[in-house]
Amino acid sequence: MKKLLCLVLFLLITGLNGARAQNPNPPNIGTVSNGAYIWTPLGCQQISAPSSATGFSSVPTGATLASIAVESNSVRYRDDGIAPTSSVGTLLAVGGPWPYTGNLAKFQVIQTAVSATVDVCFYR
C-alpha cells in the first residue's frame, strides 16, 4: 500500500512539474498566447454602423490573424471579393471574439440591422 501511495504521489508531483515545464520561456510583454502560439499585436480598429460593404481601413503589414468581435447587432461578411449584403454572407452574431485567418485584404462586412459595430485587432 505504501508503494502504491508513493507511486501516486510521485506521478502527481512529476505531472505538475511537467505542466509547468511546457513553457519554460513565458511570452514577452506585448504578446498574446493561446498556449500553442504566441501572437504579436499589430493594432486595432473599429467599423461603426457599416450600412454598405466595408473592409478594414488598413491591414497592418505582416498581419495573419484578425480577432473580430461584434457589438449591438449582427453583421454579415464575405472574403471572396464580392460585397456582402444584409441578407447574403456569413452571419456573425453579436459576441466573439472570433479568429479570422482568411484573406484580410478582401474581408468586407455589412450590418444586418442599424447600429452594429465591429471591433477588430490584428496579430502576427
Backbone atoms as SQL, in Angstrom:
CREATE TABLE atoms (id INTEGER PRIMARY KEY, chain TEXT, resi INTEGER, resn TEXT, atom TEXT, x REAL, y REAL, z REAL);
INSERT INTO atoms VALUES
  (1, 'A', 1, 'MET', 'N', 0.826, -1.198, 0.000),
  (2, 'A', 1, 'MET', 'CA', 0.000, 0.000, 0.000),
  (3, 'A', 1, 'MET', 'C', 0.862, 1.251, 0.000),
  (4, 'A', 2, 'LYS', 'N', 1.971, 1.228, 0.788),
  (5, 'A', 2, 'LYS', 'CA', 2.870, 2.370, 0.829),
  (6, 'A', 2, 'LYS', 'C', 3.495, 2.621, -0.541),
  (7, 'A', 3, 'LYS', 'N', 3.847, 1.532, -1.234),
  (8, 'A', 3, 'LYS', 'CA', 4.459, 1.677, -2.553),
  (9, 'A', 3, 'LYS', 'C', 3.475, 2.309, -3.533),
  (10, 'A', 4, 'LEU', 'N', 2.223, 1.908, -3.468),
  (11, 'A', 4, 'LEU', 'CA', 1.205, 2.469, -4.349),
  (12, 'A', 4, 'LEU', 'C', 1.002, 3.951, -4.049),
  (13, 'A', 5, 'LEU', 'N', 0.922, 4.298, -2.781),
  (14, 'A', 5, 'LEU', 'CA', 0.760, 5.686, -2.386),
  (15, 'A', 5, 'LEU', 'C', 1.961, 6.521, -2.839),
  (16, 'A', 6, 'CYS', 'N', 3.163, 5.998, -2.698),
  (17, 'A', 6, 'CYS', 'CA', 4.367, 6.699, -3.135),
  (18, 'A', 6, 'CYS', 'C', 4.369, 6.881, -4.655),
  (19, 'A', 7, 'LEU', 'N', 3.933, 5.856, -5.381),
  (20, 'A', 7, 'LEU', 'CA', 3.873, 5.937, -6.836),
  (21, 'A', 7, 'LEU', 'C', 2.871, 7.015, -7.277),
  (22, 'A', 8, 'VAL', 'N', 1.693, 7.047, -6.667),
  (23, 'A', 8, 'VAL', 'CA', 0.684, 8.052, -6.993),
  (24, 'A', 8, 'VAL', 'C', 1.208, 9.446, -6.674),
  (25, 'A', 9, 'LEU', 'N', 1.828, 9.599, -5.534),
  (26, 'A', 9, 'LEU', 'CA', 2.393, 10.885, -5.149),
  (27, 'A', 9, 'LEU', 'C', 3.484, 11.316, -6.120),
  (28, 'A', 10, 'PHE', 'N', 4.343, 10.381, -6.512),
  (29, 'A', 10, 'PHE', 'CA', 5.404, 10.679, -7.472),
  (30, 'A', 10, 'PHE', 'C', 4.812, 11.134, -8.812),
  (31, 'A', 11, 'LEU', 'N', 3.792, 10.420, -9.292),
  (32, 'A', 11, 'LEU', 'CA', 3.166, 10.780, -10.566),
  (33, 'A', 11, 'LEU', 'C', 2.503, 12.149, -10.491),
  (34, 'A', 12, 'LEU', 'N', 1.869, 12.446, -9.381),
  (35, 'A', 12, 'LEU', 'CA', 1.251, 13.760, -9.226),
  (36, 'A', 12, 'LEU', 'C', 2.290, 14.867, -9.237),
  (37, 'A', 13, 'ILE', 'N', 3.363, 14.675, -8.523),
  (38, 'A', 13, 'ILE', 'CA', 4.411, 15.702, -8.446),
  (39, 'A', 13, 'ILE', 'C', 5.078, 15.886, -9.798),
  (40, 'A', 14, 'THR', 'N', 5.464, 14.820, -10.463),
  (41, 'A', 14, 'THR', 'CA', 6.118, 14.965, -11.759),
  (42, 'A', 14, 'THR', 'C', 5.148, 15.470, -12.812),
  (43, 'A', 15, 'GLY', 'N', 3.880, 15.121, -12.701),
  (44, 'A', 15, 'GLY', 'CA', 2.879, 15.631, -13.641),
  (45, 'A', 15, 'GLY', 'C', 2.707, 17.123, -13.501),
  (46, 'A', 16, 'LEU', 'N', 2.692, 17.619, -12.281),
  (47, 'A', 16, 'LEU', 'CA', 2.555, 19.059, -12.060),
  (48, 'A', 16, 'LEU', 'C', 3.791, 19.803, -12.538),
  (49, 'A', 17, 'ASN', 'N', 4.964, 19.264, -12.263),
  (50, 'A', 17, 'ASN', 'CA', 6.179, 19.914, -12.741),
  (51, 'A', 17, 'ASN', 'C', 6.254, 19.872, -14.254),
  (52, 'A', 18, 'GLY', 'N', 5.789, 18.792, -14.863),
  (53, 'A', 18, 'GLY', 'CA', 5.773, 18.689, -16.317),
  (54, 'A', 18, 'GLY', 'C', 4.875, 19.734, -16.929),
  (55, 'A', 19, 'ALA', 'N', 3.734, 20.012, -16.292),
  (56, 'A', 19, 'ALA', 'CA', 2.815, 21.022, -16.823),
  (57, 'A', 19, 'ALA', 'C', 3.467, 22.401, -16.774),
  (58, 'A', 20, 'ARG', 'N', 4.229, 22.668, -15.720),
  (59, 'A', 20, 'ARG', 'CA', 4.903, 23.956, -15.619),
  (60, 'A', 20, 'ARG', 'C', 6.042, 24.062, -16.617),
  (61, 'A', 21, 'ALA', 'N', 6.659, 22.949, -16.952),
  (62, 'A', 21, 'ALA', 'CA', 7.822, 22.966, -17.825),
  (63, 'A', 21, 'ALA', 'C', 7.450, 23.073, -19.301),
  (64, 'A', 22, 'GLN', 'N', 6.173, 23.027, -19.647),
  (65, 'A', 22, 'GLN', 'CA', 5.777, 23.102, -21.048),
  (66, 'A', 22, 'GLN', 'C', 6.174, 24.418, -21.687),
  (67, 'A', 23, 'ASN', 'N', 6.161, 25.505, -20.960),
  (68, 'A', 23, 'ASN', 'CA', 6.538, 26.800, -21.497),
  (69, 'A', 23, 'ASN', 'C', 7.589, 27.420, -20.577),
  (70, 'A', 24, 'PRO', 'N', 8.859, 26.985, -20.726),
  (71, 'A', 24, 'PRO', 'CA', 9.880, 27.495, -19.825),
  (72, 'A', 24, 'PRO', 'C', 10.190, 28.969, -20.052),
  (73, 'A', 25, 'ASN', 'N', 9.857, 29.494, -21.246),
  (74, 'A', 25, 'ASN', 'CA', 10.068, 30.907, -21.555),
  (75, 'A', 25, 'ASN', 'C', 8.714, 31.575, -21.716),
  (76, 'A', 26, 'PRO', 'N', 8.201, 32.225, -20.695),
  (77, 'A', 26, 'PRO', 'CA', 6.891, 32.858, -20.809),
  (78, 'A', 26, 'PRO', 'C', 6.901, 33.919, -21.895),
  (79, 'A', 27, 'PRO', 'N', 5.719, 34.214, -22.482),
  (80, 'A', 27, 'PRO', 'CA', 5.654, 35.215, -23.546),
  (81, 'A', 27, 'PRO', 'C', 6.167, 36.575, -23.074),
  (82, 'A', 28, 'ASN', 'N', 6.739, 37.308, -24.022),
  (83, 'A', 28, 'ASN', 'CA', 7.185, 38.672, -23.724),
  (84, 'A', 28, 'ASN', 'C', 5.983, 39.574, -23.521),
  (85, 'A', 29, 'ILE', 'N', 6.197, 40.671, -22.839),
  (86, 'A', 29, 'ILE', 'CA', 5.130, 41.665, -22.710),
  (87, 'A', 29, 'ILE', 'C', 4.804, 42.156, -24.112),
  (88, 'A', 30, 'GLY', 'N', 3.521, 42.304, -24.409),
  (89, 'A', 30, 'GLY', 'CA', 3.122, 42.752, -25.728),
  (90, 'A', 30, 'GLY', 'C', 2.770, 41.610, -26.657),
  (91, 'A', 31, 'THR', 'N', 2.700, 40.391, -26.151),
  (92, 'A', 31, 'THR', 'CA', 2.282, 39.257, -26.965),
  (93, 'A', 31, 'THR', 'C', 1.073, 38.605, -26.325),
  (94, 'A', 32, 'VAL', 'N', 0.346, 37.846, -27.121),
  (95, 'A', 32, 'VAL', 'CA', -0.824, 37.124, -26.641),
  (96, 'A', 32, 'VAL', 'C', -0.585, 35.663, -26.922),
  (97, 'A', 33, 'SER', 'N', -0.835, 34.799, -25.954),
  (98, 'A', 33, 'SER', 'CA', -0.590, 33.377, -26.132),
  (99, 'A', 33, 'SER', 'C', -1.855, 32.588, -25.896),
  (100, 'A', 34, 'ASN', 'N', -2.106, 31.599, -26.770),
  (101, 'A', 34, 'ASN', 'CA', -3.205, 30.675, -26.531),
  (102, 'A', 34, 'ASN', 'C', -2.661, 29.327, -26.088),
  (103, 'A', 35, 'GLY', 'N', -1.412, 29.293, -25.683),
  (104, 'A', 35, 'GLY', 'CA', -0.783, 28.064, -25.224),
  (105, 'A', 35, 'GLY', 'C', 0.078, 27.431, -26.305),
  (106, 'A', 36, 'ALA', 'N', -0.437, 27.347, -27.530),
  (107, 'A', 36, 'ALA', 'CA', 0.316, 26.731, -28.616),
  (108, 'A', 36, 'ALA', 'C', 1.037, 27.776, -29.458),
  (109, 'A', 37, 'TYR', 'N', 0.483, 28.971, -29.549),
  (110, 'A', 37, 'TYR', 'CA', 1.047, 30.021, -30.386),
  (111, 'A', 37, 'TYR', 'C', 1.188, 31.302, -29.569),
  (112, 'A', 38, 'ILE', 'N', 2.145, 32.110, -29.950),
  (113, 'A', 38, 'ILE', 'CA', 2.296, 33.421, -29.344),
  (114, 'A', 38, 'ILE', 'C', 2.066, 34.437, -30.456),
  (115, 'A', 39, 'TRP', 'N', 1.073, 35.291, -30.275),
  (116, 'A', 39, 'TRP', 'CA', 0.692, 36.279, -31.278),
  (117, 'A', 39, 'TRP', 'C', 1.184, 37.652, -30.849),
  (118, 'A', 40, 'THR', 'N', 1.717, 38.399, -31.796),
  (119, 'A', 40, 'THR', 'CA', 2.163, 39.758, -31.545),
  (120, 'A', 40, 'THR', 'C', 1.089, 40.723, -32.032),
  (121, 'A', 41, 'PRO', 'N', 0.555, 41.583, -31.163),
  (122, 'A', 41, 'PRO', 'CA', -0.486, 42.525, -31.584),
  (123, 'A', 41, 'PRO', 'C', 0.079, 43.591, -32.525),
  (124, 'A', 42, 'LEU', 'N', -0.704, 43.916, -33.551),
  (125, 'A', 42, 'LEU', 'CA', -0.269, 44.895, -34.547),
  (126, 'A', 42, 'LEU', 'C', -1.186, 46.107, -34.625),
  (127, 'A', 43, 'GLY', 'N', -2.260, 46.126, -33.853),
  (128, 'A', 43, 'GLY', 'CA', -3.164, 47.267, -33.871),
  (129, 'A', 43, 'GLY', 'C', -4.612, 46.839, -33.965),
  (130, 'A', 44, 'CYS', 'N', -5.489, 47.779, -33.654),
  (131, 'A', 44, 'CYS', 'CA', -6.930, 47.508, -33.650),
  (132, 'A', 44, 'CYS', 'C', -7.654, 48.614, -34.396),
  (133, 'A', 45, 'GLN', 'N', -8.884, 48.320, -34.794),
  (134, 'A', 45, 'GLN', 'CA', -9.745, 49.326, -35.397),
  (135, 'A', 45, 'GLN', 'C', -11.190, 48.953, -35.163),
  (136, 'A', 46, 'GLN', 'N', -12.055, 49.906, -35.392),
  (137, 'A', 46, 'GLN', 'CA', -13.486, 49.687, -35.190),
  (138, 'A', 46, 'GLN', 'C', -14.225, 50.126, -36.451),
  (139, 'A', 47, 'ILE', 'N', -15.162, 49.297, -36.880),
  (140, 'A', 47, 'ILE', 'CA', -16.024, 49.640, -38.002),
  (141, 'A', 47, 'ILE', 'C', -17.397, 49.910, -37.413),
  (142, 'A', 48, 'SER', 'N', -17.849, 51.155, -37.501),
  (143, 'A', 48, 'SER', 'CA', -19.116, 51.556, -36.890),
  (144, 'A', 48, 'SER', 'C', -20.223, 51.643, -37.929),
  (145, 'A', 49, 'ALA', 'N', -21.336, 50.985, -37.648),
  (146, 'A', 49, 'ALA', 'CA', -22.554, 51.035, -38.460),
  (147, 'A', 49, 'ALA', 'C', -22.283, 50.895, -39.954),
  (148, 'A', 50, 'PRO', 'N', -21.685, 49.775, -40.370),
  (149, 'A', 50, 'PRO', 'CA', -21.393, 49.597, -41.792),
  (150, 'A', 50, 'PRO', 'C', -22.664, 49.315, -42.607),
  (151, 'A', 51, 'SER', 'N', -23.302, 50.391, -43.121),
  (152, 'A', 51, 'SER', 'CA', -24.555, 50.236, -43.865),
  (153, 'A', 51, 'SER', 'C', -24.311, 49.830, -45.315),
  (154, 'A', 52, 'SER', 'N', -23.060, 49.897, -45.766),
  (155, 'A', 52, 'SER', 'CA', -22.669, 49.346, -47.062),
  (156, 'A', 52, 'SER', 'C', -21.438, 48.475, -46.813),
  (157, 'A', 53, 'ALA', 'N', -21.125, 47.605, -47.750),
  (158, 'A', 53, 'ALA', 'CA', -19.988, 46.692, -47.569),
  (159, 'A', 53, 'ALA', 'C', -18.724, 47.491, -47.285),
  (160, 'A', 54, 'THR', 'N', -18.081, 47.172, -46.174),
  (161, 'A', 54, 'THR', 'CA', -16.917, 47.929, -45.709),
  (162, 'A', 54, 'THR', 'C', -15.795, 46.969, -45.345),
  (163, 'A', 55, 'GLY', 'N', -14.605, 47.244, -45.849),
  (164, 'A', 55, 'GLY', 'CA', -13.431, 46.455, -45.485),
  (165, 'A', 55, 'GLY', 'C', -12.681, 47.123, -44.354),
  (166, 'A', 56, 'PHE', 'N', -11.581, 46.524, -43.950),
  (167, 'A', 56, 'PHE', 'CA', -10.746, 47.133, -42.924),
  (168, 'A', 56, 'PHE', 'C', -10.145, 48.419, -43.488),
  (169, 'A', 57, 'SER', 'N', -10.035, 49.454, -42.661),
  (170, 'A', 57, 'SER', 'CA', -9.472, 50.715, -43.139),
  (171, 'A', 57, 'SER', 'C', -8.014, 50.533, -43.545),
  (172, 'A', 58, 'SER', 'N', -7.310, 49.647, -42.864),
  (173, 'A', 58, 'SER', 'CA', -5.950, 49.254, -43.240),
  (174, 'A', 58, 'SER', 'C', -5.635, 47.950, -42.526),
  (175, 'A', 59, 'VAL', 'N', -4.778, 47.171, -43.150),
  (176, 'A', 59, 'VAL', 'CA', -4.324, 45.916, -42.537),
  (177, 'A', 59, 'VAL', 'C', -2.836, 46.089, -42.256),
  (178, 'A', 60, 'PRO', 'N', -2.427, 45.958, -41.007),
  (179, 'A', 60, 'PRO', 'CA', -1.011, 46.136, -40.684),
  (180, 'A', 60, 'PRO', 'C', -0.130, 45.140, -41.444),
  (181, 'A', 61, 'THR', 'N', 1.024, 45.585, -41.851),
  (182, 'A', 61, 'THR', 'CA', 1.980, 44.721, -42.543),
  (183, 'A', 61, 'THR', 'C', 2.324, 43.522, -41.670),
  (184, 'A', 62, 'GLY', 'N', 2.247, 42.353, -42.245),
  (185, 'A', 62, 'GLY', 'CA', 2.590, 41.124, -41.530),
  (186, 'A', 62, 'GLY', 'C', 1.437, 40.480, -40.795),
  (187, 'A', 63, 'ALA', 'N', 0.273, 41.115, -40.785),
  (188, 'A', 63, 'ALA', 'CA', -0.881, 40.550, -40.068),
  (189, 'A', 63, 'ALA', 'C', -1.335, 39.251, -40.731),
  (190, 'A', 64, 'THR', 'N', -1.551, 38.226, -39.918),
  (191, 'A', 64, 'THR', 'CA', -2.048, 36.941, -40.416),
  (192, 'A', 64, 'THR', 'C', -3.304, 36.497, -39.681),
  (193, 'A', 65, 'LEU', 'N', -3.676, 37.217, -38.626),
  (194, 'A', 65, 'LEU', 'CA', -4.837, 36.867, -37.818),
  (195, 'A', 65, 'LEU', 'C', -5.585, 38.138, -37.433),
  (196, 'A', 66, 'ALA', 'N', -6.905, 38.077, -37.553),
  (197, 'A', 66, 'ALA', 'CA', -7.754, 39.156, -37.048),
  (198, 'A', 66, 'ALA', 'C', -8.668, 38.555, -35.990),
  (199, 'A', 67, 'SER', 'N', -8.796, 39.239, -34.881),
  (200, 'A', 67, 'SER', 'CA', -9.730, 38.854, -33.830),
  (201, 'A', 67, 'SER', 'C', -10.923, 39.788, -33.954),
  (202, 'A', 68, 'ILE', 'N', -12.090, 39.214, -34.264),
  (203, 'A', 68, 'ILE', 'CA', -13.263, 40.022, -34.590),
  (204, 'A', 68, 'ILE', 'C', -14.342, 39.847, -33.534),
  (205, 'A', 69, 'ALA', 'N', -14.868, 40.963, -33.041),
  (206, 'A', 69, 'ALA', 'CA', -15.986, 40.953, -32.098),
  (207, 'A', 69, 'ALA', 'C', -17.074, 41.868, -32.648),
  (208, 'A', 70, 'VAL', 'N', -18.330, 41.481, -32.426),
  (209, 'A', 70, 'VAL', 'CA', -19.464, 42.236, -32.944),
  (210, 'A', 70, 'VAL', 'C', -20.299, 42.746, -31.779),
  (211, 'A', 71, 'GLU', 'N', -20.668, 44.034, -31.841),
  (212, 'A', 71, 'GLU', 'CA', -21.484, 44.658, -30.800),
  (213, 'A', 71, 'GLU', 'C', -22.836, 45.095, -31.363),
  (214, 'A', 72, 'SER', 'N', -23.831, 45.142, -30.538),
  (215, 'A', 72, 'SER', 'CA', -25.172, 45.697, -30.798),
  (216, 'A', 72, 'SER', 'C', -26.051, 44.884, -31.735),
  (217, 'A', 73, 'ASN', 'N', -25.644, 44.681, -32.987),
  (218, 'A', 73, 'ASN', 'CA', -26.425, 43.905, -33.952),
  (219, 'A', 73, 'ASN', 'C', -25.495, 43.052, -34.794),
  (220, 'A', 74, 'SER', 'N', -26.022, 41.965, -35.319),
  (221, 'A', 74, 'SER', 'CA', -25.210, 41.054, -36.119),
  (222, 'A', 74, 'SER', 'C', -24.776, 41.703, -37.432),
  (223, 'A', 75, 'VAL', 'N', -23.767, 41.102, -38.042),
  (224, 'A', 75, 'VAL', 'CA', -23.257, 41.551, -39.336),
  (225, 'A', 75, 'VAL', 'C', -23.063, 40.334, -40.231),
  (226, 'A', 76, 'ARG', 'N', -22.871, 40.575, -41.507),
  (227, 'A', 76, 'ARG', 'CA', -22.513, 39.511, -42.452),
  (228, 'A', 76, 'ARG', 'C', -21.199, 39.902, -43.106),
  (229, 'A', 77, 'TYR', 'N', -20.381, 38.875, -43.414),
  (230, 'A', 77, 'TYR', 'CA', -19.113, 39.169, -44.087),
  (231, 'A', 77, 'TYR', 'C', -18.907, 38.244, -45.272),
  (232, 'A', 78, 'ARG', 'N', -18.070, 38.693, -46.183),
  (233, 'A', 78, 'ARG', 'CA', -17.575, 37.878, -47.286),
  (234, 'A', 78, 'ARG', 'C', -16.106, 38.208, -47.449),
  (235, 'A', 79, 'ASP', 'N', -15.348, 37.244, -47.955),
  (236, 'A', 79, 'ASP', 'CA', -13.922, 37.464, -48.171),
  (237, 'A', 79, 'ASP', 'C', -13.480, 36.946, -49.531),
  (238, 'A', 80, 'ASP', 'N', -14.446, 36.879, -50.462),
  (239, 'A', 80, 'ASP', 'CA', -14.149, 36.366, -51.798),
  (240, 'A', 80, 'ASP', 'C', -14.113, 37.466, -52.855),
  (241, 'A', 81, 'GLY', 'N', -14.090, 38.711, -52.426),
  (242, 'A', 81, 'GLY', 'CA', -14.051, 39.824, -53.353),
  (243, 'A', 81, 'GLY', 'C', -15.424, 40.332, -53.770),
  (244, 'A', 82, 'ILE', 'N', -16.478, 39.656, -53.329),
  (245, 'A', 82, 'ILE', 'CA', -17.854, 40.074, -53.621),
  (246, 'A', 82, 'ILE', 'C', -18.427, 40.708, -52.356),
  (247, 'A', 83, 'ALA', 'N', -19.091, 41.839, -52.523),
  (248, 'A', 83, 'ALA', 'CA', -19.627, 42.564, -51.368),
  (249, 'A', 83, 'ALA', 'C', -20.779, 41.796, -50.721),
  (250, 'A', 84, 'PRO', 'N', -20.786, 41.698, -49.387),
  (251, 'A', 84, 'PRO', 'CA', -21.923, 41.086, -48.702),
  (252, 'A', 84, 'PRO', 'C', -23.113, 42.050, -48.720),
  (253, 'A', 85, 'THR', 'N', -24.275, 41.502, -48.461),
  (254, 'A', 85, 'THR', 'CA', -25.469, 42.336, -48.269),
  (255, 'A', 85, 'THR', 'C', -26.016, 42.012, -46.884),
  (256, 'A', 86, 'SER', 'N', -27.051, 42.711, -46.487),
  (257, 'A', 86, 'SER', 'CA', -27.623, 42.452, -45.159),
  (258, 'A', 86, 'SER', 'C', -28.270, 41.071, -45.078),
  (259, 'A', 87, 'SER', 'N', -28.437, 40.399, -46.222),
  (260, 'A', 87, 'SER', 'CA', -29.035, 39.057, -46.197),
  (261, 'A', 87, 'SER', 'C', -28.144, 37.984, -46.830),
  (262, 'A', 88, 'VAL', 'N', -27.020, 38.366, -47.416),
  (263, 'A', 88, 'VAL', 'CA', -26.119, 37.400, -48.064),
  (264, 'A', 88, 'VAL', 'C', -24.710, 37.568, -47.513),
  (265, 'A', 89, 'GLY', 'N', -24.140, 36.484, -47.070),
  (266, 'A', 89, 'GLY', 'CA', -22.794, 36.469, -46.493),
  (267, 'A', 89, 'GLY', 'C', -22.824, 35.636, -45.228),
  (268, 'A', 90, 'THR', 'N', -21.666, 35.379, -44.686),
  (269, 'A', 90, 'THR', 'CA', -21.569, 34.602, -43.454),
  (270, 'A', 90, 'THR', 'C', -21.998, 35.478, -42.282),
  (271, 'A', 91, 'LEU', 'N', -22.954, 34.982, -41.505),
  (272, 'A', 91, 'LEU', 'CA', -23.506, 35.740, -40.383),
  (273, 'A', 91, 'LEU', 'C', -22.585, 35.656, -39.168),
  (274, 'A', 92, 'LEU', 'N', -22.292, 36.809, -38.593),
  (275, 'A', 92, 'LEU', 'CA', -21.589, 36.884, -37.308),
  (276, 'A', 92, 'LEU', 'C', -22.555, 37.515, -36.318),
  (277, 'A', 93, 'ALA', 'N', -22.965, 36.743, -35.345),
  (278, 'A', 93, 'ALA', 'CA', -23.884, 37.241, -34.318),
  (279, 'A', 93, 'ALA', 'C', -23.130, 38.140, -33.340),
  (280, 'A', 94, 'VAL', 'N', -23.863, 38.858, -32.537),
  (281, 'A', 94, 'VAL', 'CA', -23.253, 39.694, -31.507),
  (282, 'A', 94, 'VAL', 'C', -22.446, 38.791, -30.579),
  (283, 'A', 95, 'GLY', 'N', -21.226, 39.164, -30.321),
  (284, 'A', 95, 'GLY', 'CA', -20.360, 38.376, -29.449),
  (285, 'A', 95, 'GLY', 'C', -18.966, 38.277, -30.027),
  (286, 'A', 96, 'GLY', 'N', -18.328, 37.188, -29.688),
  (287, 'A', 96, 'GLY', 'CA', -16.953, 36.971, -30.135),
  (288, 'A', 96, 'GLY', 'C', -16.026, 37.088, -28.945),
  (289, 'A', 97, 'PRO', 'N', -14.783, 37.173, -29.160),
  (290, 'A', 97, 'PRO', 'CA', -14.139, 37.380, -30.450),
  (291, 'A', 97, 'PRO', 'C', -14.016, 36.080, -31.254),
  (292, 'A', 98, 'TRP', 'N', -14.031, 36.254, -32.569),
  (293, 'A', 98, 'TRP', 'CA', -13.834, 35.146, -33.490),
  (294, 'A', 98, 'TRP', 'C', -12.506, 35.349, -34.192),
  (295, 'A', 99, 'PRO', 'N', -11.695, 34.304, -34.261),
  (296, 'A', 99, 'PRO', 'CA', -10.437, 34.419, -35.004),
  (297, 'A', 99, 'PRO', 'C', -10.712, 34.309, -36.503),
  (298, 'A', 100, 'TYR', 'N', -10.022, 35.106, -37.284),
  (299, 'A', 100, 'TYR', 'CA', -10.162, 35.061, -38.739),
  (300, 'A', 100, 'TYR', 'C', -8.775, 35.052, -39.353),
  (301, 'A', 101, 'THR', 'N', -8.490, 34.040, -40.173),
  (302, 'A', 101, 'THR', 'CA', -7.174, 33.918, -40.789),
  (303, 'A', 101, 'THR', 'C', -7.253, 33.864, -42.311),
  (304, 'A', 102, 'GLY', 'N', -8.378, 34.262, -42.866),
  (305, 'A', 102, 'GLY', 'CA', -8.535, 34.277, -44.321),
  (306, 'A', 102, 'GLY', 'C', -7.844, 35.479, -44.937),
  (307, 'A', 103, 'ASN', 'N', -8.281, 35.836, -46.138),
  (308, 'A', 103, 'ASN', 'CA', -7.692, 36.955, -46.871),
  (309, 'A', 103, 'ASN', 'C', -8.152, 38.277, -46.247),
  (310, 'A', 104, 'LEU', 'N', -7.290, 38.876, -45.463),
  (311, 'A', 104, 'LEU', 'CA', -7.635, 40.112, -44.747),
  (312, 'A', 104, 'LEU', 'C', -7.906, 41.269, -45.702),
  (313, 'A', 105, 'ALA', 'N', -7.254, 41.280, -46.851),
  (314, 'A', 105, 'ALA', 'CA', -7.433, 42.371, -47.810),
  (315, 'A', 105, 'ALA', 'C', -8.810, 42.327, -48.481),
  (316, 'A', 106, 'LYS', 'N', -9.425, 41.137, -48.553),
  (317, 'A', 106, 'LYS', 'CA', -10.724, 41.010, -49.223),
  (318, 'A', 106, 'LYS', 'C', -11.902, 40.959, -48.254),
  (319, 'A', 107, 'PHE', 'N', -11.638, 40.995, -46.968),
  (320, 'A', 107, 'PHE', 'CA', -12.696, 40.920, -45.959),
  (321, 'A', 107, 'PHE', 'C', -13.569, 42.169, -46.025),
  (322, 'A', 108, 'GLN', 'N', -14.899, 41.959, -46.141),
  (323, 'A', 108, 'GLN', 'CA', -15.863, 43.062, -46.115),
  (324, 'A', 108, 'GLN', 'C', -17.024, 42.671, -45.214),
  (325, 'A', 109, 'VAL', 'N', -17.584, 43.652, -44.544),
  (326, 'A', 109, 'VAL', 'CA', -18.655, 43.404, -43.587),
  (327, 'A', 109, 'VAL', 'C', -19.775, 44.418, -43.811),
  (328, 'A', 110, 'ILE', 'N', -21.006, 44.015, -43.470),
  (329, 'A', 110, 'ILE', 'CA', -22.158, 44.903, -43.535),
  (330, 'A', 110, 'ILE', 'C', -23.088, 44.551, -42.376),
  (331, 'A', 111, 'GLN', 'N', -23.733, 45.537, -41.806),
  (332, 'A', 111, 'GLN', 'CA', -24.661, 45.278, -40.687),
  (333, 'A', 111, 'GLN', 'C', -25.965, 44.681, -41.209),
  (334, 'A', 112, 'THR', 'N', -26.605, 43.854, -40.382),
  (335, 'A', 112, 'THR', 'CA', -27.915, 43.294, -40.734),
  (336, 'A', 112, 'THR', 'C', -29.040, 44.162, -40.195),
  (337, 'A', 113, 'ALA', 'N', -28.729, 44.999, -39.229),
  (338, 'A', 113, 'ALA', 'CA', -29.679, 45.964, -38.654),
  (339, 'A', 113, 'ALA', 'C', -28.858, 47.162, -38.183),
  (340, 'A', 114, 'VAL', 'N', -29.507, 48.285, -37.992),
  (341, 'A', 114, 'VAL', 'CA', -28.776, 49.516, -37.660),
  (342, 'A', 114, 'VAL', 'C', -27.979, 49.399, -36.365),
  (343, 'A', 115, 'SER', 'N', -26.921, 50.170, -36.299),
  (344, 'A', 115, 'SER', 'CA', -26.083, 50.349, -35.113),
  (345, 'A', 115, 'SER', 'C', -25.145, 49.195, -34.789),
  (346, 'A', 116, 'ALA', 'N', -24.814, 48.359, -35.752),
  (347, 'A', 116, 'ALA', 'CA', -23.833, 47.301, -35.496),
  (348, 'A', 116, 'ALA', 'C', -22.437, 47.927, -35.437),
  (349, 'A', 117, 'THR', 'N', -21.581, 47.338, -34.638),
  (350, 'A', 117, 'THR', 'CA', -20.190, 47.771, -34.538),
  (351, 'A', 117, 'THR', 'C', -19.310, 46.532, -34.577),
  (352, 'A', 118, 'VAL', 'N', -18.220, 46.622, -35.325),
  (353, 'A', 118, 'VAL', 'CA', -17.267, 45.512, -35.437),
  (354, 'A', 118, 'VAL', 'C', -15.930, 45.990, -34.874),
  (355, 'A', 119, 'ASP', 'N', -15.419, 45.274, -33.876),
  (356, 'A', 119, 'ASP', 'CA', -14.118, 45.572, -33.280),
  (357, 'A', 119, 'ASP', 'C', -13.139, 44.542, -33.803),
  (358, 'A', 120, 'VAL', 'N', -11.995, 45.006, -34.296),
  (359, 'A', 120, 'VAL', 'CA', -11.004, 44.111, -34.899),
  (360, 'A', 120, 'VAL', 'C', -9.631, 44.423, -34.338),
  (361, 'A', 121, 'CYS', 'N', -8.901, 43.384, -33.970),
  (362, 'A', 121, 'CYS', 'CA', -7.489, 43.522, -33.600),
  (363, 'A', 121, 'CYS', 'C', -6.693, 42.578, -34.475),
  (364, 'A', 122, 'PHE', 'N', -5.532, 43.047, -34.935),
  (365, 'A', 122, 'PHE', 'CA', -4.689, 42.272, -35.849),
  (366, 'A', 122, 'PHE', 'C', -3.472, 41.734, -35.112),
  (367, 'A', 123, 'TYR', 'N', -3.028, 40.551, -35.534),
  (368, 'A', 123, 'TYR', 'CA', -1.877, 39.895, -34.921),
  (369, 'A', 123, 'TYR', 'C', -1.014, 39.246, -35.984),
  (370, 'A', 124, 'ARG', 'N', 0.238, 39.030, -35.618),
  (371, 'A', 124, 'ARG', 'CA', 1.133, 38.242, -36.491),
  (372, 'A', 124, 'ARG', 'C', 1.705, 37.136, -35.646);
